[in-house]
Amino acid sequence: MKGLLLKEFYNLRMVFVVYFLVVLLLCIIAFTDGNVINEPNSDGVLPTIEEMNRTGIYLLMPLMFIGGFYPGNMLVSSYSFDEKSHWTPFILSVGVRKSKVLLSKVLIHLIATFILFIPFLISLFVLDASFNLSIYIGLIFTFLASCLFSGSMSLFMCSAIGSSKALVLSSIFSFITTLIPMGIILIPTIMEGMMGNLWIFGLINFLVFGIGMYVLFYFLALLMFKKRDF
């Protein structure tokens, strides 16, 4: 497994760097734009605490989308590298099981999610918004749910039909599955007086679209991957 992970890091090292820099840039933008949270409106009236929180969450949305979409897209790049170099038939010929190959993909995706989670967490805590514990928990759970849900779809599509055939489809489904948890977390943001329950929506996101869907699509991906003839 260590060798498989080192191979993934070697192939994806530049992808890691580019993705991390993009997320870091979005963190800087969110931080520098944080002063709009406390700015008065055209009538000179300061926004309420709930309006400040809502603005802060909206500023984090692009970062949450990119952070959620990139780890899944990274899986597509990993499968693509393997197919171009005919790596999978070679590694299977020396006795490595298909389940172990697939597990290495899962681990590299989880590592990528953790790496991109760090700048998101920093941006979340330095943003000039009066977030309470419920909002922090809700946004953190939603970010992780977006990463896992998007990655599970890419894992399934690439394992079932290969990256070359699934390139467009997996990108579309990863895009959609990244937006679904974000759409759910926006429900209490739009509704007045619901901001304090943000953690509930975040927990639902994490349990259903994060853990639940990831486990489901992992076993589906394993089933399809074992059936493929390399």
C-alpha positions in Angstrom: 0.0 0.0 0.0 2.9 2.4 0.8 4.3 1.9 -2.7 0.9 2.5 -4.3 0.4 5.7 -2.4 3.9 6.9 -3.3 3.1 6.3 -6.9 -0.1 8.4 -6.6 1.8 11.2 -5.0 4.5 11.1 -7.7 1.9 11.3 -10.5 -0.3 13.9 -8.8 2.4 16.1 -7.1 1.9 19.0 -9.5 -1.9 18.6 -9.4 -1.7 18.8 -5.6 0.3 22.0 -5.8 -2.0 23.7 -8.4 -5.1 22.8 -6.5 -3.7 23.9 -3.2 -2.6 27.3 -4.6 -6.1 27.9 -6.1 -7.7 27.1 -2.7 -5.2 29.3 -0.9 -5.9 32.2 -3.3 -9.6 31.8 -2.6 -8.8 31.9 1.2 -7.0 35.2 0.7 -9.9 36.7 -1.3 -12.4 35.6 1.3 -10.2 37.2 4.0 -9.6 40.5 2.2 -13.3 40.8 1.3 -14.3 40.1 4.9 -14.6 43.8 5.7 -17.9 43.9 3.6 -19.5 41.9 6.4 -19.6 44.8 8.8 -20.1 47.7 6.3 -23.3 49.8 6.7 -25.9 49.7 3.9 -26.8 52.6 1.7 -28.9 54.1 4.5 -25.9 54.0 6.9 -27.5 51.2 9.0 -25.2 48.5 10.2 -26.3 44.9 9.3 -27.7 42.6 12.0 -25.6 39.7 13.3 -27.6 37.3 11.2 -27.0 39.3 8.1 -23.3 39.5 8.9 -23.2 35.7 9.3 -25.1 35.2 6.0 -22.6 37.4 4.1 -19.7 35.5 5.6 -21.2 32.1 4.6 -21.8 33.4 1.0 -18.1 34.5 0.8 -17.1 31.0 1.8 -19.3 29.3 -0.9 -16.8 29.5 -3.8 -14.1 28.1 -1.5 -16.4 25.3 -0.4 -17.2 24.4 -4.0 -13.6 24.4 -5.2 -12.5 22.5 -2.2 -15.3 19.9 -2.7 -14.8 19.5 -6.4 -11.1 19.3 -6.6 -10.4 16.0 -4.7 -13.0 14.2 -6.8 -11.5 15.7 -10.0 -8.1 14.5 -8.7 -9.3 11.0 -8.8 -10.1 11.3 -12.5 -6.5 12.5 -13.1 -5.2 9.5 -11.1 -7.2 7.0 -13.2 -6.1 8.8 -16.4 -2.4 8.6 -15.5 -2.9 4.8 -14.8 -4.7 4.2 -18.1 -2.2 6.1 -20.2 0.8 4.2 -18.7 -1.1 0.9 -18.6 -0.2 0.8 -14.9 -3.2 -1.3 -13.7 -2.5 -4.4 -15.9 1.1 -4.3 -14.8 0.4 -4.0 -11.0 -2.2 -6.7 -11.2 0.2 -9.1 -13.0 2.6 -9.0 -10.0 -0.1 -10.2 -7.6 -1.6 -7.0 -6.2 -5.4 -7.3 -5.7 -7.8 -5.0 -7.4 -9.3 -4.1 -4.0 -5.9 -2.9 -2.9 -5.5 -0.7 -6.0 -9.0 0.8 -5.4 -8.2 1.4 -1.7 -5.1 3.4 -2.7 -7.4 5.7 -4.8 -9.7 6.1 -1.8 -6.8 7.0 0.5 -5.3 9.5 -1.9 -8.7 11.1 -2.2 -9.0 11.3 1.6 -5.5 12.8 1.9 -6.3 15.4 -0.7 -9.5 16.3 1.1 -7.6 16.7 4.4 -4.9 18.9 2.7 -7.5 21.2 1.1 -9.5 21.2 4.4 -6.6 23.0 6.2 -6.8 26.3 4.2 -10.6 26.2 4.4 -10.5 25.8 8.1 -8.0 28.8 8.4 -10.3 30.9 6.2 -13.3 30.0 8.2 -11.8 31.1 11.5 -10.1 34.3 10.3 -13.1 35.6 8.4 -14.5 38.7 10.0 -17.9 37.3 10.8 -19.7 36.7 14.2 -20.1 32.9 13.7 -21.2 30.9 16.6 -20.4 27.2 17.2 -23.5 26.0 15.3 -22.3 27.8 12.1 -18.8 26.5 12.4 -19.9 22.9 12.8 -22.5 23.2 10.0 -19.9 24.6 7.5 -17.2 22.2 8.4 -19.6 19.2 8.1 -20.9 20.5 4.7 -17.4 21.0 3.3 -16.4 17.4 4.2 -19.7 16.2 2.8 -19.1 18.0 -0.5 -15.6 16.5 -0.8 -16.7 12.9 0.0 -19.9 13.0 -2.1 -18.1 14.4 -5.1 -15.2 11.9 -4.7 -17.5 8.9 -4.4 -19.1 9.7 -7.7 -15.8 10.1 -9.5 -14.5 6.9 -7.8 -17.6 5.0 -9.1 -17.6 6.4 -12.6 -13.9 5.9 -13.2 -13.9 2.4 -11.7 -16.9 1.3 -13.8 -16.0 2.6 -17.2 -12.5 4.1 -17.0 -11.4 7.8 -16.9 -11.3 8.3 -20.7 -15.0 7.4 -21.0 -16.1 8.9 -17.7 -14.1 12.2 -18.0 -17.1 14.3 -19.0 -19.7 12.3 -17.1 -17.7 12.2 -13.8 -17.0 15.9 -14.0 -20.7 16.7 -14.5 -21.8 14.4 -11.7 -18.9 15.6 -9.4 -20.1 19.2 -10.1 -23.7 18.3 -9.2 -22.8 16.3 -6.1 -20.7 19.1 -4.8 -23.6 21.5 -5.1 -26.2 19.3 -3.3 -24.8 19.6 0.2 -24.1 23.3 -0.3 -27.7 23.8 -1.4 -28.9 22.1 1.8 -26.8 24.3 4.0 -28.2 27.3 2.3 -31.8 26.5 3.5 -31.3 27.7 7.0 -29.2 30.6 5.7 -32.1 31.9 3.6 -34.8 31.3 6.2 -34.9 33.9 9.0 -34.2 32.6 12.5 -32.8 29.3 11.3 -29.1 30.1 11.5 -28.8 28.7 14.9 -29.7 25.2 13.5 -27.0 25.2 10.9 -25.2 22.4 12.6 -28.2 20.1 12.1 -28.2 20.6 8.4 -24.4 20.2 8.3 -24.7 16.9 10.3 -27.3 15.6 7.9 -25.0 16.5 5.0 -22.1 14.7 6.5 -24.0 11.5 7.5 -26.1 11.2 4.4 -24.0 12.6 1.5 -20.6 12.2 3.2 -20.4 8.9 5.0 -23.5 7.2 3.6 -22.9 7.9 -0.1 -19.2 7.4 0.2 -19.6 3.9 1.6 -22.3 3.0 -0.9 -20.4 4.2 -4.0 -17.2 2.6 -2.7 -18.7 -0.8 -2.7 -20.4 -0.2 -6.0 -17.0 1.0 -7.4 -15.3 -2.1 -6.0 -17.9 -4.4 -7.6 -17.5 -2.7 -11.0 -13.7 -2.5 -10.7 -13.4 -6.2 -10.1 -15.6 -7.0 -13.2 -13.4 -4.9 -15.5 -11.0 -6.7 -17.8 -7.7 -4.9 -17.9 
